[in-house]
Amino acid sequence: MHVDEDIACMQVAGAPSAFCMDGAKWYTKYKVGHFMLVYLERRVTLKLVVDYRERHLSGLLEDVCEEIAFARLPIGDFLLVLDSEAVIVERKTVNDFLSSVRSSRLWDQLLRMMKTERVLGYEIKRRILLLHGNFQDYLMGADYGNREDMLKHWSQLMGAYLEIVYVYNTPIIHAESDTAFRAFMRILVKRESTGKNDKLPDARWYRKPARADLPVKDRKKYILSALPYIGDRLADNLLRHFKTISEVACASVEELQKVPKIGKKKAESIHSMFH
């Protein structure tokens, strides 16, 4: 039986209402005739490792993850473990964030996080900077004499954001309250367990259906342009080079790379769609 990642379907005669495979649960959806049409959905167990310095947040982490453990993490504040991989989260309060930007401590931490490939033996697949707190509340308590001072502060903050995202290649999540922090941790665990953070963008769901009278050549172009990262121009290039969709589907990654504007990454993506 072939199982396609987390979700798949199969037909079996006299199938039970649930399956257990490799310790994961799989669920039956409905029956068709003498056959059971089964949708298989894998439930994975994650573990959240919390740094000792963040143990005061344990009340906000209740029911966030099936397994929570505390440890001294060499880097980051939270480590979400899935099989042999992990997601590392560095949490900073608003006050600590601003202080670390001014002292340049933040850049050292982000550089270490970028360079770290393993933590506690787990390969790091994702790195996140989480800002916890409300900037407005912080600014209300700060002594900013005039509008120009406030503008200067926000300009420095926006510059730091851009540096983090583009230079240090680290996404920023802002949780303005404890409720937002708890919601982020819950959703992070949920999305990682279902693979939603690893999926490609959905196909162009907003595209209008092709007209019934659309010429064959344009219909082929319409179909190919719906592939991930392939628009009308690359679809044109593919059809000029291969002539038919069948030839595109049968092409190797190396052959696809011979098409103008198709690099290795796009070639691998196209190839994976047909194989």
N, C-alpha and C positions, 0 to 999 in steps of 0.2 A: 504494500500500500504506500502510495506517495502522499506525504503531508506537506503542503505548501506553507512554510513558515508557521504563523500562529493560527491561521484559519484555513480550513480545507473542507471538502465534502467527499463522501463516498457512498456507494450503495451496497448494502449487505442484507442477506436474507435472515429473517428471524433475529434481528439485532436487539440487544437489551437497550434500556433507556439511557444508560450512561456507560462510559468507558473509563478505564484507567490505564494510562500508558506512560512508562518511565516516571512514575510518581506524580504525573500531572493529570488533572481531571479533564475529561472531554465530554461534551454534552450533546444529546440528540435533540433535534428540533422538531421534525415531523415525519410522518410515514406516507409513502406514495404506493398504492397498490400492495403487492406482496413484498415490496422492497422498502427499506427504511432509508430515507434521504437524510444523511447525518451531517451536521455542521460540527466540526471539531474546533474547540476553542481552548487553548492552553492557558492554565493559570500558573503563573510563576511566583515563587516566593522570594521576596527581597528582604534584605537586612539593612537597617539604618544604623550606622556607627556614628555616635555623637562624641565629640571631643569633651574631655572632662571640664574644660573651661566653659562649656555651654550647658552644663547639667542643670543650671537654674531655669532652662527653658523646657525641662522635661514635661511639665504640666501642659505645655502647648503641643507636645508631640504624642499625646495619648491617642491611640487608635490610628495614628498616621501610617504606621507600618506594622506588619505582622510580627516582626522581630526587631527590637531595639537594644543596642549594646553601647556601653561607654568605654572609651579607650583614649590613650594619649596619641592623638594624630600628629604626625610629623609636619603636616601641612593641611590647611583647610580646617573647617569646623564640623562639617558633616560629610560622611562618605556613604553613598547609597550603593549597596553591593548587589549585583545581579550576575549569578554564575561566576565567571572569572573576570568580569569587568566591573567598573564602578564609576559613579558620577561624584565629583568633588564639589562641595559648595563652601565658599568662603563668605561668612556673614559679617557684616559691619553695621554698627549703629551709625546714625547720621553724624554724631559727634566724633566717633572714632574714624569714620571715613574722611571727614574734612581734615582732621588732625593728621591722618596718615598721608593725605595728598600734600599738605603743606610741608611735612617732614621728609617726603619722598619715600617713606616706609612702604606705602602702597605699591609703588613700582617694583620694589625688591620682592614683595610678596607675590605679585602677579607674575614676575619673571620666573620665580621659583616654581610657581604652579604650572606655568607653561612648559618648563623643562622637566618637570617630574612626570615620569611615565608610569610608575607603579607606586601604590600606597598600600601598605600592609599585605603586599603580594598580589594585589589586584591591579589589572591594567586600567588606566584612566581613559575613559572614552569621551568624557564631557567635563568641562569646567565652567562654573557659574559663580558670579559675584552677586551676592544678595545684600541689598541695602535695606536695613530694618529701622523704620522710624519716619517721622514727618519733618521735612525740611522747613515747612512753614512755621511749625511750632518752635523749631530751633532758632529761626531767624527773628521770630517775635521777641525772643529773649536776648538776642544779640543787639549790640549798640551800633546801629547803622544810621549815621547822621542824616543822610539825604538820599535822594533817588539815585544819584550817580554812584554812591557807595554800594547800594543794592544791585545796580546794574553790573558793577565791577565784580561783585561776588558771584552773581549768576553766570557771568561770562567765564569766570574761572572754573565754575562747576561744569558748565557745558563743555569747556575745553577738556576737562578731566574725563568726562563721559566719552568723548570722541577718541581720546587717547586709549582708553580701556578697550573700547570696541574694535578700533581699527589697528592700533599698534600692538596691543597685547592680545588681540583676538579672543576676548572674553566677553560673553553676553552679560548684561546687567539686568537684574530683576529688582524692582522696588516694591517692598511690602511696607505700607505706611503705618500699619498697626499690628498688634499681636494677632488679631483675627486674620489679617491679610497674610501674615507669616505662616500661620497654621494652614490656611487655604493653599498657599504655594507649596508647602511640603507635601500635603495630601495629593495635590494634582501632579506634582513631580513624580511621586511614587506610582500613581495610577498610570501616567503616560509612559513611564519607563517600563512598567510591567506588561503593558500591551504593545510596546514597540512604536507608539505614535510619534515619539521624538526622533525616530530613525527613518520614517517613511518619506518617500518622494512626494512632492506636491500632487494633489489630486489632479486627474486629467481635466481638461478644460470643460468643466461641467456647465459653464455659462455659454458655451458655443451653441448657436442655433443649429437644429438638425439640417442636414444637407437637403436641398431641394430634389424632388423626384426627377426633375428634368436636367439635373446637373450633368454636364458632359463627363464621360468616363475618366478623361485625363484629370479634370478638376476634382472628381470624386476620389481618385487615388491621392491627389495632393491633400484633400481634406482629411483623409484617413491618416496619412503619415504625419500631418501637422499636429495631430492630437497626441502624438507620443511626447513624453516628458522632455522639456527643453528643446523641442523641435517645432519651429513655427513655419509659416508659409515659405519663407526664403530657403530654409534648409530642406524642407520637403521638396521644393523645386530642384535643388541640387541633387538630392537623392534620386529623384525620378530621371533626371537627365543622365546620371551616371549608370543607374541600374535598369532603367526602363519600366520595370514592374515591381509591385509590392512583394511578390514572391521572391524576386532576386534580392531585394533588400533583406527580407527575412532569412534568407539562406547565406547571406554574406558573413564572412568572418570579421573579427574586430579590425584586423589589418586591412582588409578590403574596404571596410567602411571608412577608415581613416584617409583613403585616397580621394574621398569626396571633399570638395572645397568647403572650408569652414567646419569640418567635422574633425575634432581632435580626439585624443584617446578616451577621455572621460565620456564624451557624448557617444562615441563608437561603442564603448562598453555598455552604456545605458541602453542604446538601441538593440544591441546584440542580446542583452539580458531579457528584453521584452518578448523576444521570439524564441528563446531557448530555455 
